[in-house]
Amino acid sequence: METMTSAAQYYLAGDLGGTKTNLAIFSPARGPHLPVVEATFASGAYPNLTTLVQQFLEQLKLPVQHACFGVAGPVVGGARRLPICPGNWRKVH
């Protein structure tokens, strides 16, 4: 893992799915094809996306400025319903 500096910028990217969620941290220094760290989680093991992301980031101690998540399907009214995801994951804003 790269060394954190005060000027370092980190970005969180996630791919949300019904069975698993992939999260990765990227930095401009390493570029878009080489994550600083990445991990896969069982979506059903977490009550919601917020809890999963908070636990992931707390372990890393990196200053993430922005995040982007990919989910399958249309967004209606500012939210995406995830019918195959566990309970509280079904509506993502």
PyMOL commands that set and color helices and strands:
alter all, ss='L'
color gray80, all
select helices_A, chain A and resi 43-45+49-60+87-89
alter helices_A, ss='H'
color red, helices_A
select strands_A, chain A and resi 10-16+20-26+37-42+64-70+80-81+91-92
alter strands_A, ss='S'
color yellow, strands_A
deselect
rebuild
show_as cartoon
